[in-house]
Amino acid sequence: MPRYLISFDDGAMDHIPEAEWPAVSEASHAVVREARATGIWIFGAGVRRQQATVVAADGTIAIRSVPETKAVIGGFSIIEVPSREEALVWAARMAEACRCAQEVRELMFDPES
């Protein structure tokens, strides 16, 4: 069955007033609880805002700021559903709960992972 990455950009939730965060948190957790109950939930997390540590192909390590022109993931969910259409339905529910747009991409299957 296909797996989908549903994600949003870092900063996409910055418009939410601090007083509304408990309601946003509860709404998003409710969607996650339902996804778990239906058996489609694989994993999800927010990504801590920070400088990137980049490990190059030659093993060189560099700590640097992300250029403002590059989108950075602020959070993501991985679900397993029968179709892209169903993934879009779940993404819409997450977008409403998180109050920000969600991007949907199908993950490539790798039997070794």
Secondary structure, DSSP 4 states (H G I P E B T S, - for coil): --EEEEEEETTTTTTS-GGGHHHHHHHHHHHHHHHHHHT-EEEEEE----PEEEE-TTS-EEEEPPPTTS--EEEEEEEE-S-HHHHHHHHHHHHHHHTS--EEEEPPP-TT-
